[in-house]
Amino acid sequence: MHYGTPDRVPLFEEGIREEVLEAWQKQGLPASADLATLFNYDDLEEIEPELDPIPPITRWSPDKAFLDELRRRLDPNDPRRLPSNWRKKVRRWRGPRQHVLMLRVHRGFFLTMGVEGWSSFTEAIRLLKDDPEFVQEVMEIQAKFAASLANRILQEVEADGVIFSEPIAGNHGPLISPRMYEDFILMSYERVLDVVERFNVKTIILRTYANARALLPLVFKGRFNTLWACECNSKAMDYNLLRAEFGRGLRLIGGIDEDVLRQNQESIRKEVDDKVLPLLAQGGFVPLADGRVREDVPFENYAFYRRYLEEITQG
């Protein structure tokens, strides 16, 4: 991520769930097989503090009483905010560490606004238009909380990067306008970014989903420097085109179209050659499938993909 001279390119695991392993076992993968011994995975650990209100909020009301209650339920000093076995994990992270450690610091606009389904989504969109002051106050409360919690954690743990999660788009584009995104969301992130920079965390990641392309010029004119696009529109979010537009200031994680893993080995080879080789030559890039591997990806295809990725990155 810093355009240095690492011994190798890290190869992270995509998140293989139990149901995927069960499907692969029906295709001949031994039940005792350990993927970590079959493929080269570099460990990536994410610190996942509890960023939701405690207890959860079941009913929203755009008034002062609600905002006061939201503040109470977003207490950064609540011990339940920290992952389980916190002290033990801190001792482990402070010791000699050979893996990447990242901290999740924000869950994005819609989750902050309590969106869990269609009705709450439409209410959040309505509030952007009809009560923008309320939305700004909610985002500011979340930002102040997230900044305090990040400060609490980074005082104890040295993180290699921080992640702002932003599930804000569909396949055709963002669900709010770039102007609204800048005014309501990016502005609220500044408080969190101040904390991150104070602890000298250099890799600041926006993890997007679907097609957030229209928002990227706003995001990467500021202090964000890394994009991790997941389950995305591969044409709109093409990493080679994004690097050409934004230059080396934009670091990248992912970029390999997970849908190609459902096709054939020649398609997989072409996808890796076209997407990975040019970016590897430039640096500031960690190759990875852009989504979680699902049950309909044949194990033979997955094995070919991982071994070919190892071959071109470490050969």
N, C-alpha and C positions, 0 to 999 in steps of 0.2 A: 504493500500500500504506500510505501515511501520511496519507491523507485531505487531501492538499494540493491545489494547483491546477495540475496538469500541463497541458502544451500539448495533449495528446491521450491517449487510452487506448492502451496498447501492444497490438499485434496480433501474436502470435507464430505461427510456422509449426508445423504439427502433426507434421511428420516424414514427408515424402512419400518413400517408398522407390522404388527403381528399378523394381520389379515393378509398382507402381501407375502410374508414368509409362508403362510399356509397355502396360498395359491401356488407359490413356487415349489413347495414340497410335492404338490400334485403333479408338477412337471418333472420331478425327479431329483430335486434338491434334497439331500439327506436331512432328516429332522435334527440331527446332531450338528449340522454344519454351522459354523460361525463365520458370518460375512467378514468380520474383522481379520480373519486369517486367510480368507480368499482374496481380499482386495486391500489396497493400501489406503487406509483412512487416517487423516490427521484429525485429532480431537478438537472439537469446538464446543466450548461450554458457555451457556448464556445464564447470567444471573437474572432470575425472574422474580423481582419483588412484587408484592400484591399492590396493583395500581388502581383497583376498583374501590368504591366506597365500602366501608365496613361499619355496620351491616349494609347489604345492598339496598339501593333505592328502588322501590317498586312503583312509585308514583311521582311524576314530575309536575311542578307547578311554577310557572315563571313569575315568582314574587320573592320578596326579601326573606321571608321565613324559610323558603326552600333553599336559598343561597346560604343562609346561616347554617342550616342543617347539613348542606353539602360540605361546608368547611369543617364541621365537627366530624363528619364521617371520613374525611380525607386528612387524617392525622398522621403525619410522617413519622411520629415517634411511637406509634402503636407497634408493639413487638410483633404483632401478626403480619406486619408488612414485610418482614425479612423471611427468606426461604428457611425451611426447616433445618435443624442442626446447624444453625448459622455459625456459631463459634468454631465448631469442628471444621466447617468449610473454609472459614477465614484462615485458620491455621494451615490448612492444606494449600490454599492459594498463595499464602505468604511464603511458603517453602519453595524449594527449587521447582519451577513450573516449566513444563515443556509443551504446553498446549495454549491455544488461543482462548482468552477469556473476555467476553463481552457483557455489557450491562444494558438491559432494556430500561429505557428511561421514560417513554411516553407511548400511549396506545392509540394516538391519533384522534381526529376530530369526532367521527361518528360514535366511537365507543365512549369518548368523554361525554358526549351528549346523550348517553343512555340508549343508543339505538340497538335494538335487539330484534326488530322485525319491521314489517311494512308500516304499521301505524306509527311507531316511534320514529321511523325514518322520515315519513311525511311531516311529522310534527317538527323535527329538527330543521327540515328545509323551510317550513313555514316561519319558524322563529328567526331564521336568517333574514327574512324579508320584513316581518312584522315587529320583531323585538330584538334588533341587533345588539342593543345594550346588554340584554340578558345573556345572549350568546357570548359576548365579549367577557362578561363577568364570570361565566362558567369556565371559559378557557383560561382566564387569568387565575381562578382558584385552582384549577388542575395544574397549571404551570408552576404556581408557587409551591404547591404540594410536591410535584415531581422534582423541582429543583432542590427542595429541602431533603427529600428522600435520597436523591442522587448524592447530595453532599454528605449525608450520613453514611452511605455505603462507600463512597470513594475515599473517605477518611480512613477506612479500614482495609480497602482492597484496591490494588492497582489493576485497572481494566485496560485492555488493548484497544477497545472501541466501545462506542455506545450506539444503541439502536432506537430510532424513532420509528414506530410502526405506523403505517398510513394506509389503511384499507378504505380508500376514498374514491375509487374509480370502477367503472364497468368496462366491458370490452371495447366500447365505442369512445370512451374518454372519461374525464373526471365528472363526478356527480355535482360539483359546484364549480363556479367560474374561477379562473385564475385570480381575478381581482379579489373575490371573496376569500379565496385561500390565503392570499397574502395578508389581507386586512385582519382576518379573524384567527388564522392558525399560525402562520409563520411569525407574526408579531408576538404571539403568546409564547413561542418556543425560545425567544431570546433570553428569557430568565434562566431557562434550563441550560442553554448553551453557555451562558456566563459561568455556571458552575463547572460544566464539563471542561471548559478551557482553563479554568483556574487550577484544575488538577492535571493539566497538561495531557489530556486524552486527545490524541491526534486524529483518530479515525472516527468520523461522525457520519453515521449511516442513516439514510432514509430507506426503509424497507417498504416498498410499494407492492400493490397487487393490481392485476389487470392492466389497463391502459391509462397510466397517469402522465403520459407524454407532455400534455399541454402545461403541466405544472412545473416541469423540470427547469425551464429557464429562470423562474423565480427562486426555486430552491437553491440552485447551484450558483446564483450570483451572490449568495450569502456565505454562511460559515459551514454548511454541509459540504462534504467532499466525496462521499461514497454513495453509490446507488446499488441497492440489492432488489432487483425487480423479480417478483414471484408470480407464478401462474399468470403470466402476462400475455398481452397481444404481441407475439414475437416480431411482427413486422413493424408495428409502431414503436416498440421498445428495443429495436435492433441495436446491440451494443457497439458494433463497428460504426454505425451512423452517429450514435450519441457521442462516441469518443472523437469522431471527426468534427462534430459541432462544438463540443465543450472543451476539447483538448485534454492534456495530461492532468489538469486540475480535477477532472472527474475520474475517481477510482471506481472499479466495478467488481461486483461479486455476482456470480450466476451466469446468465447469458445463453445457456444451452437449452433449446426448446425441448421440454419434456415430452411433448407429443410425438417427437421423432422417435423416441424409444419404443413406440408401439408399431413402428414400420418395419424396416429391415436393416441389415448391417451396413449395406452400402449407403443408405440414407443417413444412418448414424455417423458413418465415417465422414461423409460430406458436411454434415452439420458441424461436427467437431473441427474439421479442417477450416471451414469457412469462418466460424465464429471464434474459435480458440487461438489458432495459430497467429493471426495478425495481432491480436491483443497481447498474447504472450510476448511477442517481440517488442511491444511498446512498454510493458510492465504496468504496475498498478492494477492488476487484474487477478482474480481468483476464479477459475472456471468451475461451474457447478450447474446441474440441471435446474431449471427455473421454477420447479414445483416439486411437491412431494410425490415420490414414485407410488403409483397406484397398482391395484391387483391386476389390471389388464395389460401391464407391461410384462412381456415374457422374460423369464429369467435369462434365457440365452441372449436376448438383446441387451439386458442390463449388464451381464457379465462382459459382453463385447465392448460396450460403452466404457465401463470402468477400466478395463485392461488397455483399451486404445488410448484413453485419457492419460493413464499412467505412462504409456509408451512415449507419447509425444511431449509430455511435461517433464519427464525425468530421464528420457533417453538422450 
